[in-house]
Amino acid sequence: MIRNHPQFATTPGIFRTVTRSAVILLLLLQASLQATPDVVAQNWTNYVRIGAYGLRSNNAEHIVRSAQEDGVFGIEVDNDIEGRYESFVNPEEKLKAIRDVAEKAHAAGNRAFVYIAGTECITANAAHTPHTLFKEHPDWLQRKITGEPAVFGGGSAFWIAKGDEDVWVSPYAQEWRKIYMERVRQIAGTGIDGIYVDIPYWMTHFDGWEDTWASFDDYTVAAFKKETGLDAKKDLKLGDFSDGAFRKWVDFRIQTFTDFMQEIDRNAKSVNPEIKTIPEIYPGIEKESVRVGADVYSLYGVIDAIAHEYEFGEGDHMASSRTPLDWFNYQVGMYSFRAFAQGKATWILNYSWDGDKKVDKRETMMNLAASEIMTGSNFWDAPGHSMAGSNDPATRRRIFSWIKAHEDTFYRPRTAIAPIGVYFSPDTRNYYADEFISSYRGILILLMQKHLEFQVVTPRTLADFRGHTLILPDVRVLSDNEKPWLRKYVDGGNTLAITGEDTTQLGEAAGVVRFSKCPGKDYYVALQKSVAESTPDQEHEFLQSLKVNAPLRVVASHMIATSIAQVNGKTHVFFANFAGLQGGVNPVQTPQTGVQITVSGAQKGHGFFLPFLGDVQPLTGTAGDGGMVYKLPAIEKGAVFWYEP
């Protein structure tokens, strides 16, 4: 999040003038930040260190004791009332277990949340019982346009046992939905702190279902007809994003699960106003969100937190095998989530290691944790592809203990100082995903590597953006609300950098800079060839157009991802180092030396350095180069610097 500052002139008169101006700028920024309230009041979800446990009728005490010993704050328990047909019909035994673990967690000063399925439901040993969901309610199921129901058996996914029936229900099946919401209210009545809803999706992610754009069950088709007047089975050109009718289907499918999650939240809070609703979502900012219908941008507006099982599109989701580009893409996703959240919590359920003999599992666990907490996201360690347990409990205890000691640094609200805005356009992503994401990623990585302060801006936060430069990364769809705001923005003397297509209709307005050949896409192509051999300076013309004049300057390797923000009224710089990492070969970074930070206009002040898993170190700055200059110790996996006047 940092911008390079122009070199100061060395003559005393000019130096005093620039210094005075910079001090005034810093004071004004500080005053405005102190007057800005948090967007969302923080709660326990902002500070969790998550561990997961299987809940039975007799092990609540053991779960809570184990969590306390391991430094877990935020206990996930799995007994899934909604996703198992037997308990969907008869939930009493599981409700008692949930109540028991909630009481014991609260007695220990902890918090607990319980797993439930979204639209998936499994019946065990289906061949040996007449009472399965599919046998009793075939009309509830999601279907392909050809009528094939979403019913599967063992082997369709690793969590479906041999002999089990696995079905995916239409959210418009009203009888099912009525029972589902009743179970939500019953769960909320146990006193549990949160309801964790796993993958509330349209069935488009099992083999043979990826391109179906389901569901075409009678309930869903009727709901779409009622809303749009269109027949989903006849009036759409499936997969054709130039077709207006298909775009309505895309929007409808996303809105369906946004409404579904909002209804879960409303029902839970009708019984327990303090309970939190947390969906687990694997798609992030990429096109998979459109396919499954669970869009984290939309969902953040209606729930309390999101647990991201984030795989960032084509990248590798296992930390042990990630390349440096995978790591930078991961940062793009998490900073986007944090912007979408507007102060709500972002949990990351991801995987560090799964038996890779060439890499140390402890190192990959630490890499994953460092990359996540530097973005302000909460770390959830899990082994392999499981939610529960840890690849190395001792390493997890060490990480959790360190996070707890420094939780205010990482999880107190972060506010912008003088950012370059990068616009995330949900509609453009929905209809032009490949074109938009490559531009968006390339530009954000460019700014991270150049160590310029950035802020992801969305339609929800556009009116509150105070930066003087905003980038539209190949934004192809703008609403009637967005266009006049952009006109007002450039009329106010600000810079609007448009890359790729221009749909703003701003003409030759002053302050508008256009790049028909998108620098973000060009840079992303270079990164795909080699991150180490690419440099943000190769996009010199684009960087110059941003008219950077920030109160803070960072000099560091482009293999470090940098983010800058105010935390507790103090300027913080967060570093994640990816130098030397080789997927499947080497999980140990090359320490980065020579990192230097200049606080422009400052003549005194104290610097502090917090290395990942280390202790706070005071730093002595020296006056020079237009401000106070701080030379940082070597950065290994990650670190934080902050400045106190």
C-alpha positions in Angstrom: 0.0 0.0 0.0 2.9 2.4 -0.3 3.7 5.0 -2.9 7.2 6.2 -3.8 7.9 9.7 -2.8 9.7 12.0 -5.3 13.2 13.0 -4.3 13.4 16.1 -2.2 15.5 19.0 -3.4 18.6 19.6 -1.3 18.4 23.4 -0.9 17.4 24.4 2.6 14.5 26.7 1.6 12.8 24.1 -0.6 13.5 21.4 2.0 11.7 23.4 4.7 8.7 24.1 2.4 8.3 20.5 1.4 8.8 19.3 5.0 6.2 21.8 6.3 3.7 20.7 3.7 4.2 17.0 4.4 3.8 17.6 8.2 0.5 19.4 7.5 -0.6 16.6 5.3 0.2 14.0 8.0 -1.7 16.0 10.6 -4.7 16.3 8.4 -4.7 12.6 7.6 -4.4 11.7 11.2 -7.3 14.0 12.2 -9.5 12.6 9.5 -8.7 9.0 10.4 -9.4 9.6 14.1 -12.8 11.0 13.1 -13.7 8.0 11.0 -15.7 5.3 12.9 -15.2 1.6 12.2 -17.5 0.4 9.5 -18.6 -2.6 11.6 -18.1 -2.9 15.3 -15.7 -5.7 16.0 -16.6 -8.9 17.9 -15.1 -12.3 18.7 -15.1 -13.4 15.0 -12.4 -10.8 14.3 -9.9 -12.4 16.7 -10.4 -16.2 16.2 -7.6 -18.7 16.1 -9.6 -21.7 14.8 -9.4 -25.4 15.5 -12.0 -27.9 14.5 -13.3 -31.0 16.3 -15.9 -33.7 15.7 -18.7 -33.4 18.2 -20.4 -36.4 19.7 -22.8 -36.8 22.5 -20.1 -37.3 25.2 -17.0 -35.4 24.2 -17.8 -31.7 24.7 -15.6 -31.4 27.8 -12.6 -33.0 26.0 -13.0 -30.7 23.0 -13.0 -27.6 25.1 -10.0 -28.7 27.2 -8.0 -29.6 24.1 -8.8 -26.2 22.5 -7.7 -24.4 25.6 -4.4 -26.3 25.7 -3.7 -25.6 22.1 -4.4 -21.9 22.2 -7.6 -22.2 20.0 -10.0 -19.4 20.3 -13.1 -20.1 18.2 -13.9 -23.8 18.4 -15.5 -25.3 15.3 -17.6 -28.4 16.1 -19.1 -30.8 13.5 -22.3 -32.7 14.1 -24.2 -31.4 11.0 -27.9 -31.5 11.7 -28.9 -30.2 8.3 -26.6 -32.3 6.1 -27.5 -35.7 7.4 -31.0 -36.8 6.6 -31.4 -38.7 9.9 -30.8 -35.6 12.0 -32.5 -33.4 9.6 -35.7 -35.3 10.5 -34.8 -36.0 14.1 -32.3 -33.4 15.5 -32.8 -33.8 19.3 -29.7 -35.8 20.2 -27.4 -33.5 18.2 -29.0 -30.4 19.6 -28.2 -31.6 23.1 -24.6 -32.1 22.2 -24.4 -28.5 20.7 -25.9 -27.1 23.9 -23.4 -29.0 26.0 -20.3 -27.8 24.0 -21.6 -24.2 24.0 -22.0 -24.2 27.8 -18.5 -25.7 28.4 -16.9 -23.3 25.9 -18.4 -20.3 27.6 -17.4 -21.5 31.0 -13.8 -21.6 29.7 -14.0 -18.1 28.2 -14.0 -19.5 24.7 -16.4 -19.3 21.7 -17.9 -22.2 19.7 -19.6 -22.5 16.4 -21.3 -25.5 14.7 -21.1 -26.8 11.2 -24.2 -27.4 9.1 -24.5 -28.2 5.4 -25.9 -25.8 2.9 -27.9 -27.6 0.2 -26.2 -31.0 0.5 -27.7 -33.8 2.4 -26.3 -37.3 3.0 -28.2 -40.5 4.0 -26.0 -43.2 5.4 -26.3 -46.8 4.1 -29.0 -45.7 1.7 -29.6 -49.1 0.2 -30.7 -50.5 3.5 -33.4 -47.9 4.4 -36.5 -46.7 2.7 -36.0 -43.4 4.4 -33.6 -41.3 2.3 -34.1 -37.8 1.1 -34.2 -38.8 -2.6 -36.6 -41.7 -2.0 -39.0 -39.6 0.0 -38.6 -36.2 -1.7 -37.3 -36.6 -5.2 -38.9 -33.3 -6.2 -36.6 -31.4 -3.8 -33.5 -32.1 -5.8 -31.6 -29.8 -8.1 -31.5 -31.0 -11.7 -29.7 -30.5 -15.0 -31.6 -29.0 -17.8 -32.1 -32.5 -19.1 -33.8 -33.5 -15.9 -31.1 -35.6 -14.3 -31.3 -35.2 -10.5 -28.3 -34.2 -8.3 -28.0 -37.5 -6.5 -24.6 -39.2 -6.0 -22.9 -42.1 -4.3 -19.7 -43.0 -2.6 -16.6 -41.9 -4.5 -18.2 -38.8 -6.0 -16.3 -36.8 -3.4 -13.9 -37.9 -0.7 -16.4 -37.2 2.1 -19.1 -39.5 0.7 -18.8 -43.0 2.1 -19.5 -46.1 0.1 -23.2 -46.9 0.3 -24.2 -43.3 1.2 -26.7 -41.3 -0.8 -25.6 -37.7 -1.4 -28.1 -35.2 -2.8 -28.2 -31.5 -3.5 -31.4 -29.7 -2.7 -33.0 -26.8 -4.6 -33.1 -23.8 -2.3 -36.6 -23.1 -3.8 -38.0 -26.4 -2.5 -40.3 -24.7 0.1 -41.1 -27.7 2.3 -37.4 -28.4 2.7 -36.6 -24.8 3.3 -39.2 -24.5 6.0 -37.8 -27.4 7.9 -34.2 -26.2 7.3 -35.0 -22.8 8.9 -36.7 -24.4 11.8 -33.5 -26.4 12.5 -31.5 -23.2 12.2 -33.7 -21.6 14.9 -33.3 -24.7 17.1 -29.6 -24.6 16.8 -29.5 -20.9 17.7 -31.6 -21.8 20.8 -28.8 -23.9 22.1 -26.6 -20.9 23.0 -23.9 -21.7 20.4 -22.0 -18.6 19.2 -22.1 -19.3 15.5 -23.6 -21.3 12.7 -21.1 -22.3 10.0 -22.8 -23.1 6.7 -20.7 -25.3 4.4 -20.9 -24.6 0.7 -24.4 -23.3 -0.1 -24.0 -23.8 -3.8 -25.8 -24.7 -7.0 -24.5 -28.2 -7.9 -21.9 -27.4 -10.6 -18.7 -28.8 -9.1 -19.0 -32.6 -9.3 -17.8 -34.4 -12.4 -20.3 -34.0 -15.3 -22.0 -31.0 -13.7 -19.4 -28.2 -14.2 -21.0 -26.6 -17.3 -24.7 -27.3 -16.6 -25.5 -23.9 -15.0 -28.0 -25.9 -12.8 -30.5 -26.0 -11.3 -33.5 -26.5 -13.6 -35.8 -28.2 -11.1 -39.4 -27.1 -11.2 -39.2 -24.9 -8.1 -36.2 -22.9 -9.4 -37.6 -22.6 -13.0 -40.9 -21.2 -11.6 -39.1 -18.7 -9.3 -37.0 -17.4 -12.3 -40.2 -17.2 -14.4 -41.9 -15.2 -11.7 -39.0 -12.8 -11.4 -38.1 -12.2 -15.0 -40.9 -13.6 -17.2 -38.3 -15.9 -18.8 -38.4 -19.7 -19.2 -35.0 -20.9 -18.0 -35.3 -24.1 -20.0 -36.1 -22.4 -23.4 -35.1 -18.7 -23.3 -31.4 -18.9 -22.3 -28.3 -19.5 -24.3 -26.4 -21.3 -21.6 -22.9 -20.2 -21.1 -23.2 -17.3 -23.6 -22.4 -14.1 -21.6 -23.4 -11.9 -24.5 -27.0 -13.2 -24.1 -29.1 -10.8 -22.0 -31.4 -13.6 -20.8 -28.4 -15.7 -19.7 -27.0 -12.7 -17.8 -30.3 -12.5 -15.9 -29.9 -16.2 -15.0 -26.4 -15.5 -13.7 -27.6 -12.7 -11.6 -30.6 -14.7 -10.4 -28.4 -17.6 -9.3 -26.1 -15.4 -7.3 -29.0 -13.5 -5.7 -30.6 -16.8 -4.7 -27.8 -17.8 -2.4 -27.3 -14.3 -1.1 -31.0 -14.4 -0.1 -30.7 -17.9 1.3 -27.8 -16.9 3.6 -29.6 -13.8 4.7 -32.7 -15.9 5.6 -30.5 -18.2 7.7 -29.0 -15.2 9.5 -32.4 -13.7 10.1 -33.9 -16.9 11.5 -30.9 -17.5 13.8 -30.9 -14.0 15.1 -34.6 -14.1 15.7 -33.8 -16.6 18.5 -30.4 -15.4 19.6 -29.5 -11.8 18.4 -25.8 -12.3 19.2 -25.3 -15.5 17.1 -23.0 -15.2 14.1 -23.6 -16.6 10.6 -20.5 -17.8 8.7 -20.7 -19.5 5.3 -17.8 -21.5 4.0 -17.0 -20.6 0.4 -14.3 -22.0 -1.8 -14.5 -19.6 -4.8 -13.0 -16.3 -4.3 -12.9 -13.4 -6.8 -12.7 -15.6 -9.9 -15.2 -17.0 -12.3 -16.0 -20.0 -10.1 -18.1 -17.7 -8.0 -20.4 -17.1 -10.9 -20.7 -20.8 -11.7 -21.6 -22.1 -8.2 -23.6 -18.9 -7.4 -21.9 -18.2 -4.1 -20.3 -14.8 -4.5 -18.3 -13.6 -1.5 -18.7 -9.9 -2.5 -22.5 -10.3 -2.3 -22.5 -12.5 0.7 -20.4 -10.2 2.9 -23.3 -7.8 2.9 -25.7 -10.2 4.6 -23.6 -12.4 7.0 -21.2 -11.8 9.9 -18.0 -13.4 8.5 -16.9 -15.7 5.7 -14.6 -18.8 6.0 -12.7 -18.9 2.7 -11.5 -22.3 1.5 -9.7 -20.2 -1.1 -8.0 -21.9 -4.1 -7.6 -18.8 -6.3 -8.8 -20.3 -9.6 -6.0 -22.0 -11.4 -3.5 -21.8 -8.6 -2.4 -24.6 -6.2 -4.3 -24.5 -2.9 -1.6 -26.6 -1.0 0.9 -24.2 0.5 3.7 -26.7 0.2 3.5 -26.7 -3.6 2.8 -23.0 -4.3 5.0 -20.9 -6.6 5.7 -17.3 -5.8 3.0 -16.2 -8.3 0.5 -18.4 -6.5 1.5 -16.6 -3.3 1.0 -13.2 -4.8 -2.4 -14.3 -6.3 -3.3 -15.5 -2.8 -2.5 -12.0 -1.4 -4.7 -10.4 -4.1 -7.6 -12.6 -3.1 -7.3 -11.9 0.6 -6.9 -8.2 0.3 -10.0 -8.3 -1.9 -11.9 -10.2 0.8 -10.9 -7.7 3.4 -12.2 -4.9 1.3 -15.5 -6.7 0.6 -15.9 -7.4 4.4 -15.8 -3.7 5.4 -14.7 -4.6 8.9 -16.3 -8.0 9.2 -14.0 -11.0 9.8 -12.2 -13.0 7.0 -11.4 -16.5 8.0 -9.1 -18.6 5.8 -9.5 -22.4 5.9 -6.6 -23.5 3.8 -4.1 -26.3 3.6 -0.4 -26.2 4.2 0.9 -29.8 3.6 -0.4 -33.2 2.6 2.4 -35.7 2.9 4.9 -33.9 0.6 8.2 -35.6 1.5 10.4 -32.9 -0.1 9.2 -30.0 2.1 9.0 -29.4 5.8 5.4 -29.3 7.0 6.3 -26.8 9.8 7.8 -24.4 7.3 4.7 -24.5 5.0 2.4 -24.0 8.0 4.3 -20.9 9.0 4.3 -19.7 5.3 0.6 -20.0 5.2 0.0 -18.3 8.6 2.4 -15.4 7.7 0.7 -14.8 4.4 -2.7 -14.7 5.9 -2.3 -12.6 9.0 -0.4 -9.9 7.2 -3.6 -9.2 5.3 -5.7 -9.1 8.5 -7.2 -12.5 7.8 -7.7 -15.2 10.5 -5.6 -18.3 10.4 -7.3 -21.8 10.4 -4.7 -24.6 10.4 -5.9 -27.9 9.0 -4.1 -31.1 7.9 -4.4 -32.4 4.3 -7.9 -31.7 3.1 -9.5 -32.1 6.6 -11.0 -29.4 8.7 -10.0 -30.9 12.0 -6.6 -31.3 13.6 -3.2 -30.0 12.5 -0.2 -31.1 10.5 2.0 -30.2 13.5 0.3 -29.3 16.8 3.4 -27.9 18.3 3.9 -25.5 15.5 0.3 -24.5 15.6 0.5 -23.8 19.3 3.5 -21.6 18.7 1.7 -19.7 15.9 -1.4 -19.2 17.9 0.5 -18.0 20.9 2.3 -15.4 18.9 -0.9 -14.3 17.1 -2.7 -13.9 20.5 0.2 -11.7 21.8 0.0 -9.4 18.8 -3.7 -9.6 17.8 -4.3 -5.9 18.0 -1.6 -5.3 15.5 -3.1 -7.7 13.0 -6.9 -7.5 13.7 -7.7 -4.0 14.8 -9.4 -2.1 12.0 -7.1 -0.9 9.2 -7.8 2.5 7.6 -6.3 4.0 4.4 -3.9 6.9 4.5 -3.3 8.1 0.9 -4.1 5.1 -1.3 -4.3 4.3 -5.0 -7.7 2.8 -5.5 -8.2 -0.3 -7.6 -11.8 -0.9 -8.5 -13.4 -4.4 -8.2 -16.4 -4.5 -10.5 -18.7 -7.4 -9.6 -20.7 -7.1 -12.8 -17.6 -7.1 -14.9 -16.3 -10.1 -13.1 -19.6 -11.8 -13.6 -19.8 -11.3 -17.3 -16.1 -10.9 -18.4 -14.3 -12.9 -15.7 -11.1 -13.9 -17.6 -10.5 -10.4 -19.0 -11.2 -8.6 -15.7 -9.3 -10.9 -13.3 -6.0 -10.9 -15.3 -6.0 -7.1 -15.3 -7.1 -6.7 -11.7 -4.5 -9.2 -10.4 -1.7 -7.7 -12.5 -2.4 -4.2 -11.2 -2.7 -5.2 -7.6 0.5 -7.3 -7.7 2.3 -4.4 -9.5 1.3 -2.0 -6.6 2.3 -4.6 -3.9 5.7 -5.2 -5.5 6.3 -1.4 -6.0 5.3 -1.0 -2.4 2.7 1.7 -3.1 -0.3 2.0 -0.9 -3.4 0.5 -2.5 -7.1 0.2 -1.6 -9.5 -2.2 -3.2 -12.7 -0.1 -3.9 -16.1 -1.7 -4.6 -19.5 -0.3 -5.5 -20.4 -0.4 -1.8 -17.3 1.7 -0.8 -17.0 3.9 -3.9 -18.7 6.9 -2.2 -16.3 6.7 0.7 -13.1 6.5 -1.3 -10.8 9.5 -0.4 -7.7 8.6 -2.5 -6.7 10.9 -5.4 -6.1 8.2 -7.9 -8.5 5.4 -8.9 -7.7 2.6 -11.4 -10.4 0.9 -13.4 -8.8 -2.5 -14.5 -10.5 -3.3 -17.7 -13.9 -2.5 -16.1 -16.5 -3.2 -18.8 -19.8 -2.8 -17.0 -20.7 0.4 -15.1 -24.1 1.2 -13.7 -26.0 4.5 -13.9 -24.9 5.1 -10.3 -21.2 4.5 -10.9 -20.8 6.7 -14.0 -21.9 10.0 -12.4 -19.8 9.3 -9.4 -16.7 8.9 -11.7 -17.6 12.1 -13.4 -17.7 13.9 -10.1 -14.5 12.3 -9.0 -12.5 13.5 -12.0 -14.2 17.0 -11.9 -12.8 17.2 -8.3 -9.2 17.2 -9.6 -8.5 13.5 -9.1 -6.9 11.0 -11.5 -8.8 8.2 -13.1 -6.6 5.6 -14.8 -8.6 3.4 -17.3 -6.9 0.3 -18.6 -8.4 -1.9 -21.4 -11.9 -1.0 -22.4 -13.4 2.4 -21.5 -17.1 2.4 -20.6 -17.1 5.5 -18.5 -18.4 7.9 -21.2 -16.2 10.6 -19.8 -14.8 11.8 -23.1 -11.7 14.0 -22.9 -12.3 15.0 -19.2 -9.2 16.3 -17.5 -7.6 13.8 -15.1 -8.6 10.8 -17.2 -5.7 8.7 -18.3 -6.3 5.8 -20.7 -4.3 2.7 -21.5 -6.0 0.8 -24.3 -3.3 -1.9 -24.0 -3.8 -2.9 -20.4 -0.6 -2.7 -18.3 -2.1 -5.0 -15.7 -2.6 -7.8 -18.2 0.8 -7.2 -19.7 2.4 -7.4 -16.3 0.5 -10.5 -15.4 1.8 -12.2 -18.6 5.3 -11.3 -17.5 4.7 -12.7 -14.0 3.5 -16.0 -15.4 6.8 -16.3 -17.2 8.9 -15.4 -14.1 8.1 -13.5 -11.0 11.8 -13.2 -10.0 12.8 -11.8 -13.4 9.8 -9.4 -13.7 9.9 -5.9 -12.2 7.1 -3.4 -11.7 9.3 -0.7 -13.2 8.7 -2.3 -16.6 5.3 -0.5 -16.4 7.0 2.8 -15.9 4.6 4.9 -18.0 1.6 3.5 -16.1 3.2 4.1 -12.7 4.0 7.7 -13.7 0.4 8.3 -14.7 -0.7 7.6 -11.1 0.9 10.8 -9.9 2.1 9.3 -6.7 2.9 11.7 -3.8 2.6 9.7 -0.6 3.7 10.5 2.9 5.6 7.2 3.2 8.2 5.6 1.0 9.3 1.9 1.1 12.4 0.6 -0.7 12.3 -3.2 -0.8 12.6 -6.2 -3.1 9.8 -6.9 -5.5 9.6 -10.4 -4.1 8.0 -8.8 -1.0 4.2 -8.0 -1.0 3.7 -4.8 0.9 0.5 -3.3 2.4 0.2 0.0 4.4 -2.5 1.2 6.6 -3.3 3.0 9.8 -3.9 0.8 12.9 -4.8 2.4 16.2 -3.8 5.7 14.7 -0.3 4.6 13.8 1.1 4.0 10.3 1.8 0.3 9.8 3.6 -1.5 6.9 2.9 -5.2 6.5 5.4 -7.4 4.7 5.1 -10.9 3.2 8.3 -12.4 1.7 8.1 -14.9 -1.1 11.7 -14.7 -2.3 13.3 -18.1 -2.9 10.1 -20.2 -2.5 9.8 -23.1 -4.9 6.7 -25.2 -5.0 7.3 -28.8 -3.9 11.0 -28.1 -3.5 11.8 -25.3 -1.1 9.5 -23.8 1.6 12.2 -21.5 3.1 12.5 -17.9 2.0 15.6 -16.0 1.1 15.8 -13.3 3.8 15.4 -9.9 2.3 17.9 -7.2 3.5 18.2 -3.5 2.8 14.6 -2.7 3.4 14.2 1.0 4.1 11.2 3.1 5.1 11.1 6.9 4.9 8.5 8.8 6.8 8.3 12.0 4.7 8.3 15.3 6.6 9.0 13.7 10.0 11.9 15.1 12.0 11.6 12.7 14.9 9.7 9.6 16.0 10.0 6.0 17.0 10.0 3.0 14.7 9.2 -0.6 15.7 9.8 -3.9 13.9 7.9 -7.1 14.6 9.2 -10.2 12.7 6.9 -13.1 12.2 7.0 -15.3 15.3 9.5 -12.9 16.8 9.5 -10.0 19.4 9.1 -6.3 18.9 12.3 -4.5 18.2 12.7 -0.7 18.5 14.3 1.0 15.6 16.3 4.3 15.6 15.7 6.5 12.6 18.0 9.0 11.0 17.0 12.4 9.5 17.5 12.5 5.8 16.0 12.2 2.4 13.1 14.5 3.3 12.1 12.7 6.5 13.0 10.1 9.1 14.6 7.0 7.5 14.4 3.6 9.1 16.5 0.7 8.1 14.8 -2.6 8.8 16.4 -5.9 9.9 16.3 -8.8 7.5 12.8 -9.9 6.7 12.4 -13.7 6.6 8.8 -14.9 6.2 7.1 -11.7 7.1 7.2 -8.7 9.4 5.4 -5.5 10.4 6.9 -2.0 10.8 5.1 0.9 12.5 5.9 4.4 13.3 5.0 6.6 16.3 5.6 10.3 16.1 
